[in-house]
Amino acid sequence: MLSHVFRAFRYRDFRILWFGACTSSVGTWMQKLAQSWLVLQISNSPFLLGLDAFLGEIPIFLFSLVGGAVADRMDRRHLLIASQVTQMSCAFTLALLFAFDVVRVWHILCLSFVVGLAQAFGGPAYAALIPALVKADDLPNAIALNSIQFNLARVIGPMLGGLALTKLGAAWCFALNGVSYLAVIASLLALRVRFRLAPGEASILASVKAGLDFIRRQAAMLSLIGLAFSTAVLGVPVVVFLPVFARDVFEQGPDIYTLLLSLSGAGSIAGALLVAGFSEDRHKGWAALVALVTLGASIAGFALSRNLVVSCALLFVAGASLMMVFAMVTSLVQLLTRDEMRGRVMSVYNVAFRGGMPIGSLVTGMLVPVFGAPAVLGVGGGLLVLLGVYFMLGHREMARL
């Protein structure tokens, strides 16, 4: 059973990249925990908390299409290394600002934008690189295992980040994140895969247009991308605004925020393991829609709950459901895409998935001061339930995938 769940680890290059990316992701989540808590503490503004998330994600919405076209035209490893070096520099800059006690909220916001810009080019390259490391039959498993490394980091990173924040200070969270980027850079340099330039169009603009035309011709692809966008807008804010629930709803400090963030990550690991062990080639679309309805119901329940134990259980379920939706939708998008179009198609998917996050975070950040976090997230959860039912009944082509 375990050999089936972890079958993509049979490939050397995939193993190397997985462990390098996992190490870097641990550092990223250490920084995310410290950064979110400190933005709220320094500014006392849920809006600025949402704005920070918005600025970190909006470059992906604006520039991923160009990033995808570039990823289809050059060695994806080189593009990824440039992205990692940029993000590492931002982490060390933030560490120095905190170490010398000169940091301001606008520093954090500007650096979040630069990190998002680097991810706009690195994200499509990374997504397009994974299929080159495993056989097509093992691609859904590789995508699920890649989700596991990211969400394993969501458990380990906040725990280490919480310890570093309370015992050592914020500067250590950012400095350790900067060091963690060396692991993924080393893993990229160790890969044996060789990239072949795709025969293509004369310009970046023509490459982008060809990618959009490829997507437009497939109704199922449009449904998958639309679902990813809607889920990101309505589902991801539950993670972004956990500091508000920890401080204002449960009236606790960073320890409870760390607990909530870790439980969300643990749920995501469980969801990714379920997807990794999912052996059926068919019915992934239907399973994704069931997970979407479960996600909406659990977010709504979390928003309404005032019992910490019940809230933790619901947050675990929400984390598992969110990961199941994205892992299955991502694998379906990859399986429907030809390799020479992969960078461009995944860039559009990134625009939907990662671009939906800042929109959801910004809108939620504007509504929370007016209506309160429980009411806003509760409505978002209800809308996700309706969205899942709508796709089940009104878009049968996705349910049949």
C-alpha positions as CSV (number, residue, x, y, z in Angstrom):
1,M,0.0,0.0,0.0
2,L,2.8,2.5,1.0
3,S,4.7,1.7,-2.2
4,H,1.6,2.6,-4.2
5,V,1.1,5.8,-2.3
6,F,4.8,6.9,-2.7
7,R,5.5,5.4,-6.1
8,A,6.8,8.6,-7.6
9,F,9.7,8.4,-5.2
10,R,11.1,5.7,-7.5
11,Y,12.4,8.5,-9.7
12,R,15.8,10.0,-8.6
13,D,15.3,13.5,-9.9
14,F,11.8,13.7,-8.4
15,R,13.1,12.6,-5.0
16,I,15.9,15.2,-5.0
17,L,13.6,18.0,-6.0
18,W,11.0,16.9,-3.5
19,F,13.4,17.1,-0.5
20,G,14.9,20.4,-1.6
21,A,11.5,22.0,-2.1
22,C,10.2,20.6,1.2
23,T,13.2,22.2,3.1
24,S,12.6,25.5,1.4
25,S,8.8,25.3,2.1
26,V,9.5,24.8,5.8
27,G,11.4,28.1,5.8
28,T,8.7,29.8,3.8
29,W,6.1,28.9,6.4
30,M,8.3,30.0,9.2
31,Q,8.4,33.4,7.6
32,K,4.6,33.4,6.8
33,L,3.7,32.8,10.4
34,A,6.0,35.5,11.7
35,Q,5.1,37.9,8.9
36,S,1.3,37.6,9.3
37,W,1.4,37.9,13.1
38,L,3.8,40.9,13.0
39,V,1.8,42.8,10.3
40,L,-1.3,42.5,12.5
41,Q,0.6,43.4,15.6
42,I,2.4,46.4,14.1
43,S,-0.6,47.8,12.2
44,N,-3.5,46.4,14.3
45,S,-5.3,46.3,10.9
46,P,-7.0,43.2,9.4
47,F,-7.1,45.2,6.1
48,L,-3.3,45.5,6.0
49,L,-3.1,41.8,6.8
50,G,-5.2,41.1,3.7
51,L,-3.2,43.7,1.7
52,D,0.0,41.9,2.5
53,A,-1.4,38.7,1.2
54,F,-2.8,40.5,-1.8
55,L,0.6,42.1,-2.7
56,G,2.3,38.7,-2.4
57,E,-0.1,37.1,-4.8
58,I,-1.2,39.8,-7.3
59,P,2.1,39.6,-9.4
60,I,1.2,36.0,-10.1
61,F,-2.1,37.2,-11.6
62,L,-0.4,40.0,-13.6
63,F,2.8,38.2,-14.9
64,S,2.2,34.4,-14.8
65,L,1.2,34.3,-18.5
66,V,4.5,35.8,-19.5
67,G,6.3,33.6,-17.0
68,G,4.7,30.5,-18.6
69,A,5.8,31.6,-22.1
70,V,9.3,32.1,-20.8
71,A,9.2,28.7,-19.1
72,D,8.5,27.0,-22.5
73,R,11.4,28.8,-24.1
74,M,14.4,28.3,-21.7
75,D,15.8,25.7,-19.3
76,R,13.2,25.7,-16.6
77,R,15.8,25.0,-13.9
78,H,17.7,28.2,-14.7
79,L,14.4,30.2,-14.4
80,L,13.7,28.5,-11.1
81,I,17.1,29.2,-9.7
82,A,16.8,32.9,-10.6
83,S,13.4,32.9,-8.8
84,Q,14.8,31.2,-5.7
85,V,17.8,33.6,-5.5
86,T,15.4,36.6,-5.6
87,Q,13.2,35.3,-2.9
88,M,16.2,34.4,-0.7
89,S,17.5,38.0,-1.0
90,C,14.1,39.3,0.1
91,A,14.1,37.0,3.2
92,F,17.6,38.2,4.2
93,T,16.6,41.8,3.7
94,L,13.6,41.5,6.0
95,A,15.8,39.7,8.6
96,L,18.2,42.7,8.6
97,L,15.4,45.2,8.9
98,F,14.0,43.4,11.9
99,A,17.5,42.8,13.4
100,F,18.2,46.6,13.3
101,D,14.7,47.5,14.5
102,V,14.0,49.8,11.5
103,V,11.2,47.7,9.9
104,R,8.0,49.4,8.8
105,V,4.8,47.9,7.4
106,W,5.5,49.3,4.0
107,H,8.9,47.5,3.9
108,I,7.0,44.2,4.4
109,L,4.4,45.0,1.8
110,C,7.0,45.9,-0.8
111,L,9.1,42.8,-0.2
112,S,5.9,40.7,-0.5
113,F,5.3,42.1,-3.9
114,V,8.9,41.3,-5.1
115,V,8.6,37.7,-3.8
116,G,5.3,37.4,-5.6
117,L,6.9,38.7,-8.8
118,A,9.7,36.0,-8.5
119,Q,7.0,33.3,-8.0
120,A,5.1,34.5,-11.1
121,F,8.1,33.2,-13.2
122,G,9.1,30.4,-10.9
123,G,5.7,28.8,-10.4
124,P,4.9,27.9,-14.0
125,A,8.5,26.6,-14.5
126,Y,8.2,24.4,-11.4
127,A,4.8,23.0,-12.4
128,A,6.0,22.4,-15.9
129,L,9.2,20.7,-14.7
130,I,7.4,18.0,-12.6
131,P,6.1,16.0,-15.6
132,A,9.6,15.7,-17.0
133,L,10.7,13.9,-13.9
134,V,8.2,11.0,-13.9
135,K,6.3,8.9,-16.3
136,A,2.8,10.0,-17.4
137,D,1.1,7.2,-15.4
138,D,2.7,8.4,-12.2
139,L,2.1,12.1,-12.8
140,P,-1.1,12.4,-10.6
141,N,0.8,10.6,-7.8
142,A,3.8,13.0,-8.2
143,I,1.5,16.0,-8.0
144,A,-0.1,14.7,-4.8
145,L,3.3,14.0,-3.3
146,N,4.4,17.5,-4.2
147,S,1.3,18.7,-2.3
148,I,2.4,16.6,0.6
149,Q,5.8,18.3,0.8
150,F,4.2,21.7,0.7
151,N,1.7,20.9,3.4
152,L,4.2,18.9,5.6
153,A,6.0,22.2,5.6
154,R,2.8,23.9,6.7
155,V,2.9,21.8,9.8
156,I,6.6,21.9,10.6
157,G,7.2,25.5,9.5
158,P,4.7,27.1,11.8
159,M,5.8,25.1,14.8
160,L,9.5,26.0,14.2
161,G,8.4,29.6,13.3
162,G,6.4,29.9,16.5
163,L,9.4,28.7,18.6
164,A,11.8,31.0,16.7
165,L,9.4,34.0,17.0
166,T,8.8,33.6,20.7
167,K,12.3,32.5,21.8
168,L,14.7,34.1,19.3
169,G,12.8,36.9,17.6
170,A,11.3,37.6,14.2
171,A,14.6,38.2,12.5
172,W,15.5,34.5,13.0
173,C,12.4,33.4,11.2
174,F,13.3,35.4,8.1
175,A,17.0,34.5,8.2
176,L,16.3,30.8,8.5
177,N,13.9,31.1,5.5
178,G,16.7,32.7,3.5
179,V,19.1,29.8,4.3
180,S,16.4,27.3,3.4
181,Y,16.4,28.5,-0.2
182,L,19.9,27.0,-0.6
183,A,18.4,23.5,-0.4
184,V,16.1,23.9,-3.4
185,I,18.8,25.7,-5.4
186,A,21.2,22.7,-4.7
187,S,18.5,20.2,-5.7
188,L,17.9,22.0,-9.0
189,L,21.6,22.0,-9.8
190,A,21.7,18.2,-9.1
191,L,18.9,17.3,-11.6
192,R,19.9,15.2,-14.6
193,V,16.9,16.1,-16.7
194,R,17.7,18.1,-19.9
195,F,15.3,20.6,-21.2
196,R,14.5,20.6,-24.9
197,L,13.3,23.9,-26.4
198,A,9.8,23.7,-27.7
199,P,9.3,24.5,-31.4
200,G,7.4,27.6,-31.2
201,E,6.2,31.0,-32.1
202,A,8.3,34.0,-33.0
203,S,7.5,36.1,-29.9
204,I,6.4,35.9,-26.3
205,L,3.0,37.4,-27.2
206,A,2.5,34.8,-29.9
207,S,3.4,32.1,-27.4
208,V,0.9,33.4,-24.9
209,K,-1.8,33.6,-27.5
210,A,-1.2,30.0,-28.6
211,G,-1.5,28.8,-25.0
212,L,-4.8,30.7,-24.5
213,D,-6.1,29.2,-27.8
214,F,-5.2,25.7,-26.6
215,I,-7.2,26.2,-23.4
216,R,-10.2,27.9,-25.1
217,R,-10.7,24.8,-27.3
218,Q,-11.3,22.5,-24.4
219,A,-14.5,23.1,-22.4
220,A,-13.3,20.8,-19.5
221,M,-10.1,22.8,-19.2
222,L,-12.1,26.1,-18.8
223,S,-14.3,24.5,-16.1
224,L,-11.2,23.3,-14.2
225,I,-9.5,26.7,-14.3
226,G,-12.8,28.5,-13.3
227,L,-13.2,26.1,-10.4
228,A,-9.6,26.7,-9.2
229,F,-10.1,30.5,-9.3
230,S,-13.4,30.4,-7.4
231,T,-12.0,28.0,-4.8
232,A,-9.0,30.2,-4.2
233,V,-11.1,33.3,-3.8
234,L,-13.5,31.7,-1.3
235,G,-11.5,29.0,0.3
236,V,-7.9,30.3,0.9
237,P,-8.9,33.3,3.2
238,V,-9.7,30.9,6.0
239,V,-5.9,30.4,6.3
240,V,-4.9,34.0,5.7
241,F,-7.2,35.3,8.5
242,L,-6.4,32.7,11.2
243,P,-4.5,35.4,13.1
244,V,-7.8,37.3,13.5
245,F,-9.6,34.2,14.8
246,A,-6.7,33.4,17.2
247,R,-6.6,37.0,18.6
248,D,-10.2,38.3,18.3
249,V,-12.4,35.2,18.4
250,F,-10.5,32.9,20.7
251,E,-8.7,35.8,22.5
252,Q,-5.4,34.0,22.4
253,G,-1.8,34.7,21.2
254,P,0.6,33.4,18.6
255,D,0.6,29.9,20.2
256,I,-3.0,29.3,19.3
257,Y,-2.4,30.8,15.8
258,T,0.5,28.3,15.4
259,L,-1.8,25.5,16.5
260,L,-4.5,26.5,14.0
261,L,-2.1,26.9,11.1
262,S,-0.4,23.6,11.9
263,L,-3.8,21.7,12.0
264,S,-4.7,23.2,8.7
265,G,-1.4,21.9,7.2
266,A,-1.9,18.5,8.9
267,G,-5.3,18.3,7.2
268,S,-3.8,19.1,3.9
269,I,-1.2,16.3,4.3
270,A,-4.1,13.9,5.0
271,G,-5.9,15.1,1.9
272,A,-2.8,14.8,-0.3
273,L,-2.2,11.3,1.0
274,L,-5.8,10.3,0.0
275,V,-5.2,11.7,-3.5
276,A,-1.8,10.0,-3.8
277,G,-3.5,6.6,-3.0
278,F,-6.4,7.3,-5.4
279,S,-5.8,4.6,-8.0
280,E,-8.9,5.2,-10.2
281,D,-8.1,6.9,-13.5
282,R,-11.7,8.1,-13.8
283,H,-14.0,10.1,-11.5
284,K,-11.4,12.5,-10.3
285,G,-13.6,15.4,-11.3
286,W,-16.5,14.0,-9.3
287,A,-14.3,13.5,-6.3
288,A,-13.0,17.0,-6.6
289,L,-16.6,18.4,-6.5
290,V,-17.5,16.3,-3.4
291,A,-14.3,17.6,-1.7
292,L,-15.4,21.2,-2.7
293,V,-18.8,20.8,-1.0
294,T,-17.0,19.4,2.1
295,L,-14.6,22.3,2.1
296,G,-17.4,24.9,2.1
297,A,-19.3,23.1,4.8
298,S,-16.3,22.8,7.1
299,I,-15.3,26.5,6.6
300,A,-18.8,27.6,7.4
301,G,-18.8,25.4,10.5
302,F,-15.4,26.8,11.6
303,A,-16.6,30.3,11.2
304,L,-19.7,29.7,13.4
305,S,-17.9,27.6,16.1
306,R,-16.8,29.1,19.3
307,N,-15.4,25.9,20.8
308,L,-11.7,25.6,20.2
309,V,-11.7,21.8,19.9
310,V,-14.6,21.7,17.4
311,S,-12.9,24.5,15.5
312,C,-9.6,22.6,15.3
313,A,-11.4,19.5,14.0
314,L,-13.3,21.5,11.3
315,L,-10.1,23.3,10.3
316,F,-8.4,19.9,9.8
317,V,-11.2,18.8,7.5
318,A,-11.1,22.1,5.6
319,G,-7.4,21.7,5.1
320,A,-7.8,18.2,3.8
321,S,-10.7,19.2,1.5
322,L,-8.9,22.2,0.1
323,M,-5.9,20.1,-0.8
324,M,-8.0,17.4,-2.4
325,V,-9.7,19.9,-4.6
326,F,-6.5,21.6,-5.8
327,A,-4.4,18.3,-6.1
328,M,-7.1,16.6,-8.3
329,V,-7.8,19.7,-10.4
330,T,-4.1,20.2,-11.0
331,S,-3.5,16.6,-12.0
332,L,-6.5,16.8,-14.4
333,V,-5.1,20.0,-16.0
334,Q,-1.7,18.4,-16.4
335,L,-3.1,15.3,-18.0
336,L,-5.1,17.3,-20.5
337,T,-2.0,19.3,-21.6
338,R,0.7,18.6,-24.2
339,D,4.3,19.0,-23.0
340,E,5.1,21.8,-25.4
341,M,2.2,23.8,-24.1
342,R,2.7,22.9,-20.4
343,G,4.4,26.1,-19.2
344,R,1.8,28.3,-20.8
345,V,-1.2,26.2,-19.6
346,M,0.1,26.0,-16.1
347,S,0.7,29.7,-16.1
348,V,-3.0,30.3,-16.8
349,Y,-3.8,27.8,-14.1
350,N,-1.5,29.7,-11.8
351,V,-3.3,32.9,-12.7
352,A,-6.5,31.3,-11.7
353,F,-5.3,29.5,-8.6
354,R,-2.7,31.9,-7.2
355,G,-4.3,35.0,-8.7
356,G,-7.6,34.2,-7.0
357,M,-5.9,34.3,-3.6
358,P,-5.1,38.0,-3.5
359,I,-8.5,38.9,-4.7
360,G,-10.1,36.8,-1.9
361,S,-7.7,38.1,0.7
362,L,-8.2,41.8,-0.3
363,V,-12.0,41.5,-0.4
364,T,-12.1,39.6,2.8
365,G,-9.8,42.1,4.5
366,M,-12.2,44.9,3.4
367,L,-15.3,43.1,4.7
368,V,-13.9,41.7,8.0
369,P,-13.7,45.2,9.8
370,V,-17.3,45.8,8.8
371,F,-19.0,42.4,9.3
372,G,-16.5,40.5,11.4
373,A,-14.3,37.5,10.3
374,P,-16.9,34.8,11.3
375,A,-19.7,36.2,9.2
376,V,-17.5,36.9,6.1
377,L,-15.9,33.4,6.1
378,G,-19.2,31.7,6.9
379,V,-20.8,33.3,3.8
380,G,-17.7,32.2,1.8
381,G,-18.1,28.7,3.0
382,G,-21.8,28.6,2.0
383,L,-20.9,29.9,-1.5
384,L,-18.4,27.1,-1.9
385,V,-21.1,24.6,-1.2
386,L,-23.4,26.2,-3.8
387,L,-20.5,26.3,-6.3
388,G,-19.9,22.5,-5.9
389,V,-23.6,21.7,-6.4
390,Y,-23.7,24.0,-9.4
391,F,-20.8,22.2,-11.1
392,M,-22.3,18.8,-10.2
393,L,-25.6,19.7,-11.8
394,G,-24.8,22.3,-14.5
395,H,-21.3,21.3,-15.8
396,R,-21.5,17.6,-16.3
397,E,-18.3,17.5,-18.4
398,M,-16.2,18.1,-15.3
399,A,-18.0,15.5,-13.2
400,R,-17.3,12.9,-15.9
401,L,-13.5,13.5,-15.9
